[in-house]
Amino acid sequence: MQAICRALVLALVAALALTIAPHGVAQDKEDKKPDKKGKNKAKASLVAEAKGSPATESVTETALAHSLISYGRKHKRPEALLAAARILASQPEPKKMKDKPKTERHTKEGKEEKKTEVKRDNSPEGLVAEARKMAPKGKEVGGAATWIAREIQEIKRSPVGGPRRGYYRVPAFSTNTHTITMRGREQFVVAISGDGDTRLDLYVYDENDNYCTSHVGPGDDKIVYWVPAWTGRFQIKVVNRGSVYNDYLFIAR
């Protein structure tokens, strides 16, 4: 049973990894900072070619887990929730972000629609419990759920360190802007995972509003990697293209 469960987890992870493929912009390796007029904006960030740190890898794995959660709930696949629970249990406890994003309403967009509030428990323990309830009659997940629940109890989480994380809401046809200080010449990664109701796009700009990189397209699971050319404050924009609000996980390192 344990070997089958491990194989199932690996298969789901490999399949869902394609949905959050990292995006970045290849640029010259210079430390010159762009001015307010946009000169040298091509030097705003560098593609992340170096090996990622444990913290950046944790962001990637956490984003993948939330993609598995969305997939499992949408397609009624309890094994996806179990795989996500196993991944999340192995991650260090993230630091909560203190700053709230600035929200800007888009102009000339459609009318915002009403949306039903749904509260979800995305903790490893909550996901295991949800997977047990989701399993249809005749489909055995009890053994896998028991094995993963036991592993969750055995995993020791790091009490300090880890990436920064927060849960936020971006209204319909609006943009949330998160401002984060990043160190130059160090790999940085940002990931978002929405509630599945609208398309979310992810953009990165420097302090002078020069474009750095982005991940856009269908869905609301997005991730970007890059290496800033200097230490400074960067703007992470989460754009909601839909007619209802979207509650999303924001995680960065």
C-alpha positions as semicolon CSV with decimal commas, in nm:
position;residue;x (nm);y (nm);z (nm)
1;M;0,000;0,000;0,000
2;Q;0,278;0,244;0,091
3;A;0,456;0,192;-0,244
4;I;0,131;0,246;-0,434
5;C;0,057;0,563;-0,237
6;R;0,403;0,703;-0,304
7;A;0,368;0,630;-0,676
8;L;0,030;0,802;-0,680
9;V;0,170;1,113;-0,513
10;L;0,459;1,133;-0,760
11;A;0,229;1,088;-1,061
12;L;-0,006;1,364;-0,947
13;V;0,280;1,599;-0,871
14;A;0,435;1,543;-1,215
15;A;0,104;1,605;-1,391
16;L;0,014;1,920;-1,198
17;A;0,365;2,066;-1,224
18;L;0,292;2,156;-1,584
19;T;0,013;2,391;-1,474
20;I;0,248;2,621;-1,283
21;A;0,556;2,616;-1,505
22;P;0,791;2,897;-1,395
23;H;0,808;3,213;-1,600
24;G;1,091;3,462;-1,624
25;V;1,257;3,714;-1,854
26;A;1,615;3,663;-1,970
27;Q;1,813;3,985;-1,934
28;D;2,171;4,108;-1,922
29;K;2,363;4,071;-1,599
30;E;2,419;4,430;-1,494
31;D;2,372;4,602;-1,160
32;K;2,271;4,938;-1,306
33;K;1,939;5,059;-1,168
34;P;1,678;5,190;-1,416
35;D;1,566;5,550;-1,387
36;K;1,209;5,684;-1,365
37;K;1,196;5,746;-1,740
38;G;1,237;5,380;-1,808
39;K;1,596;5,385;-1,930
40;N;1,781;5,061;-1,867
41;K;1,449;4,892;-1,785
42;A;1,576;4,580;-1,959
43;K;1,817;4,548;-1,667
44;A;1,539;4,540;-1,409
45;S;1,582;4,171;-1,332
46;L;1,778;3,866;-1,433
47;V;1,650;3,523;-1,523
48;A;1,694;3,280;-1,237
49;E;1,950;3,037;-1,371
50;A;2,123;2,964;-1,042
51;K;2,017;2,679;-0,818
52;G;1,729;2,775;-0,594
53;S;1,760;2,793;-0,218
54;P;1,552;2,570;0,013
55;A;1,320;2,866;0,073
56;T;1,253;2,924;-0,298
57;E;1,200;2,552;-0,350
58;S;0,948;2,560;-0,066
59;V;0,748;2,829;-0,248
60;T;0,741;2,616;-0,563
61;E;0,628;2,306;-0,375
62;T;0,361;2,497;-0,182
63;A;0,225;2,644;-0,505
64;L;0,215;2,295;-0,656
65;A;0,025;2,165;-0,354
66;H;-0,241;2,434;-0,393
67;S;-0,274;2,349;-0,762
68;L;-0,338;1,990;-0,655
69;I;-0,603;2,112;-0,410
70;S;-0,782;2,308;-0,683
71;Y;-0,763;2,012;-0,918
72;G;-0,888;1,767;-0,657
73;R;-1,188;1,977;-0,561
74;K;-1,282;2,056;-0,918
75;H;-1,264;1,696;-1,041
76;K;-1,358;1,522;-0,715
77;R;-1,020;1,347;-0,685
78;P;-0,946;1,269;-0,319
79;E;-0,602;1,136;-0,409
80;A;-0,502;1,485;-0,525
81;L;-0,598;1,627;-0,184
82;L;-0,394;1,357;-0,014
83;A;-0,091;1,437;-0,229
84;A;-0,128;1,807;-0,145
85;A;-0,156;1,729;0,225
86;R;0,168;1,530;0,213
87;I;0,351;1,813;0,034
88;L;0,225;2,088;0,266
89;A;0,313;1,888;0,578
90;S;0,678;1,877;0,470
91;Q;0,709;2,255;0,426
92;P;0,851;2,488;0,693
93;E;0,594;2,713;0,858
94;P;0,584;3,036;0,654
95;K;0,605;3,382;0,805
96;K;0,281;3,577;0,780
97;M;0,301;3,890;0,568
98;K;0,219;4,206;0,764
99;D;0,160;4,448;0,477
100;K;-0,173;4,453;0,299
101;P;-0,183;4,502;-0,079
102;K;-0,315;4,820;-0,237
103;T;-0,626;4,755;-0,446
104;E;-0,700;4,946;-0,765
105;R;-1,029;4,907;-0,951
106;H;-0,998;4,872;-1,328
107;T;-1,189;5,125;-1,537
108;K;-1,431;5,047;-1,821
109;E;-1,490;4,689;-1,707
110;G;-1,812;4,490;-1,666
111;K;-2,043;4,477;-1,368
112;E;-1,928;4,288;-1,060
113;E;-2,134;3,978;-0,982
114;K;-2,229;3,828;-0,644
115;K;-2,045;3,524;-0,516
116;T;-2,121;3,264;-0,249
117;E;-1,873;3,252;0,039
118;V;-1,707;2,912;0,081
119;K;-1,464;2,844;0,366
120;R;-1,205;2,571;0,313
121;D;-0,956;2,408;0,546
122;N;-0,628;2,380;0,353
123;S;-0,425;2,244;0,644
124;P;-0,272;1,898;0,591
125;E;-0,509;1,750;0,850
126;G;-0,810;1,925;0,696
127;L;-0,723;1,798;0,349
128;V;-0,697;1,439;0,470
129;A;-1,039;1,467;0,636
130;E;-1,188;1,621;0,321
131;A;-1,040;1,344;0,104
132;R;-1,203;1,078;0,323
133;K;-1,543;1,244;0,282
134;M;-1,497;1,301;-0,090
135;A;-1,416;0,940;-0,178
136;P;-1,715;0,777;-0,354
137;K;-1,853;0,444;-0,246
138;G;-1,644;0,158;-0,375
139;K;-1,327;0,372;-0,406
140;E;-1,078;0,286;-0,136
141;V;-0,867;0,576;-0,006
142;G;-0,872;0,474;0,358
143;G;-0,530;0,311;0,348
144;A;-0,367;0,601;0,169
145;A;-0,536;0,855;0,397
146;T;-0,423;0,667;0,707
147;W;-0,065;0,645;0,580
148;I;-0,047;1,015;0,495
149;A;-0,213;1,116;0,823
150;R;0,052;0,914;1,007
151;E;0,331;1,078;0,807
152;I;0,192;1,423;0,884
153;Q;0,216;1,349;1,254
154;E;0,576;1,230;1,220
155;I;0,705;1,522;1,015
156;K;0,889;1,782;1,218
157;R;0,823;2,137;1,099
158;S;1,081;2,410;1,125
159;P;0,979;2,668;1,390
160;V;1,149;2,958;1,213
161;G;1,239;3,070;0,865
162;G;1,057;2,978;0,549
163;P;0,888;3,195;0,290
164;R;0,635;3,471;0,351
165;R;0,269;3,390;0,303
166;G;-0,068;3,560;0,318
167;Y;-0,428;3,511;0,208
168;Y;-0,590;3,801;0,026
169;R;-0,895;3,898;-0,175
170;V;-0,879;4,087;-0,505
171;P;-1,216;4,233;-0,611
172;A;-1,363;4,181;-0,958
173;F;-1,187;4,371;-1,237
174;S;-0,920;4,496;-0,993
175;T;-0,549;4,478;-0,918
176;N;-0,381;4,411;-0,583
177;T;-0,026;4,545;-0,552
178;H;0,212;4,388;-0,299
179;T;0,539;4,575;-0,233
180;I;0,835;4,361;-0,125
181;T;1,202;4,437;-0,066
182;M;1,427;4,193;-0,252
183;R;1,800;4,139;-0,234
184;G;2,005;4,180;-0,547
185;R;2,173;3,878;-0,705
186;E;1,955;3,635;-0,507
187;Q;1,691;3,413;-0,664
188;F;1,339;3,521;-0,581
189;V;1,011;3,343;-0,646
190;V;0,648;3,451;-0,609
191;A;0,348;3,223;-0,647
192;I;-0,027;3,278;-0,623
193;S;-0,309;3,025;-0,605
194;G;-0,667;3,150;-0,638
195;D;-1,003;2,999;-0,550
196;G;-1,068;2,888;-0,907
197;D;-1,347;3,131;-0,995
198;T;-1,161;3,382;-1,215
199;R;-0,842;3,426;-1,414
200;L;-0,555;3,587;-1,223
201;D;-0,244;3,730;-1,390
202;L;0,084;3,795;-1,207
203;Y;0,323;4,082;-1,289
204;V;0,645;4,214;-1,134
205;Y;0,762;4,577;-1,163
206;D;1,048;4,767;-1,001
207;E;1,004;5,077;-0,784
208;N;0,995;5,300;-1,095
209;D;0,716;5,097;-1,259
210;N;0,952;4,929;-1,506
211;Y;0,833;4,582;-1,611
212;C;1,043;4,289;-1,486
213;T;0,859;3,964;-1,556
214;S;0,512;3,807;-1,552
215;H;0,302;3,492;-1,576
216;V;-0,029;3,545;-1,755
217;G;-0,291;3,323;-1,910
218;P;-0,588;3,102;-1,819
219;G;-0,640;2,990;-1,460
220;D;-0,540;3,144;-1,128
221;D;-0,231;2,943;-1,031
222;K;0,075;3,146;-1,134
223;I;0,445;3,151;-1,044
224;V;0,750;3,357;-1,146
225;Y;1,123;3,321;-1,077
226;W;1,390;3,583;-1,126
227;V;1,705;3,736;-0,979
228;P;1,686;4,112;-0,913
229;A;1,994;4,296;-1,032
230;W;1,995;4,515;-0,719
231;T;1,845;4,533;-0,373
232;G;1,526;4,735;-0,374
233;R;1,149;4,745;-0,339
234;F;0,955;4,566;-0,611
235;Q;0,583;4,566;-0,688
236;I;0,398;4,237;-0,732
237;K;0,066;4,293;-0,909
238;V;-0,216;4,038;-0,895
239;V;-0,474;4,121;-1,164
240;N;-0,827;3,979;-1,148
241;R;-0,977;3,950;-1,497
242;G;-1,314;3,814;-1,378
243;S;-1,650;3,954;-1,271
244;V;-1,636;3,817;-0,913
245;Y;-1,375;3,849;-0,639
246;N;-1,098;3,591;-0,602
247;D;-0,949;3,478;-0,269
248;Y;-0,587;3,380;-0,330
249;L;-0,279;3,254;-0,152
250;F;0,026;3,477;-0,196
251;I;0,361;3,321;-0,112
252;A;0,704;3,467;-0,181
253;R;1,074;3,429;-0,111
